[in-house]
Amino acid sequence: MTALGVRARHVAPLVSRIVAAIVGGYALAALASVAALALPMSTPQAVLTGMLSSFAIYAGAVVWVFAVRSATRAWVGLLVAAAVLLPAAWSVWNAGGTM
């Protein structure tokens, strides 16, 4: 194996974690922000709740990505969390955001 191949094999998991932290964390925070609109409260209060919680969720996702043993577990964890939030966000999208 060439030196470039060896280096790529060692760098690829780190790059995957960085992408998971940036892109996956942002997607998870955005999904949670939209899902907060499904909460039984007034719309302005739900928007504020979603915005404030998205900061904590993004920070938690970044910590999670670098705390787990492998990049695969990081991606799976983000996907599981997104799957939990998806039904609530989907109900808001289908309702047109008027709940």
N, C-alpha and C positions, 0 to 999 in steps of 0.2 A: 504494500500500500504506500502511496506517495505521502510526502510530508503534508501536502495540502489536504489530502483525504483524512489523515489522522487528526489534523487541526480542526477540520470541519466536524468530525465526529465528536470532538470534545466541546466545541462551541455551539453546536446545534441545540442541545438541551437548554443552554442559557438563553439563546435567542428565542426559543419557543416559550420559555418562562416570561421573558420580557414582553413578547407579543401578547401572551395570555394576560399579563398584568395590565398592559395598556388597553388593548382592544377588548379583551374579555371582561376586565373590570369596568370599563366604560359601558359596555353593553349591559352588564348586570345592573349597574347603577341606574341606567336609563330605563331598564325594564321595571325595576323596583319603583322608580319615580312615577311611571305610568300606572303601575299596579296600585299605588297608593290612592289613586282616584276612585278605586272600587270600594274604599273604606266607607262605612256608614257615617259620614260627617259632611259638613258643608263643603262645597267645591273649593273655595279659597283656602280653607283649613287643610283640605286634602292635598292641594298643590303645595302648600308650605311644608306639610309633613313629608311629602315625596321629595321635595328639594333638599330638606335637611337630612333625611335618611339616606339620600343618595351619596352624600359625602362620606358618611360612615361606612356604607356598603362598599364604595370604591376603595377606601383605605383598607377595609377588611379583606377585600378580594386581592389587593396587592400583597398584603401580608401573607394570606393563604397561599398564593402562588409560589412564594419563595420559602414557605415553611414546610411544605410537603416534600416527600422523598424524591418524587420524580415529576417531570414535566407532564407525563400522561395523567398522573393523579391530579395535578393542578387543573388541567383541562376538564377532566371528568367532574371534579368538584364544582367548577364554574357551570358546567352544563346541567348538573343536578340542581344547583341553586336556581338556574334560569328556568328549568322545567317546573319547579315549584311556583315560580312567579308568573309563568306564562298564562295559565288560565285566568288569573285576575286581570292581567294586562289585556288579554284577548277580549274579555267582556267589556272593558272600557273602549277598546278600539271598535268593537261591533256596535256599541251604543253611541258612537260618535262623540264620546267624551262628555255627554250630558247625563250625568247620573245625579 
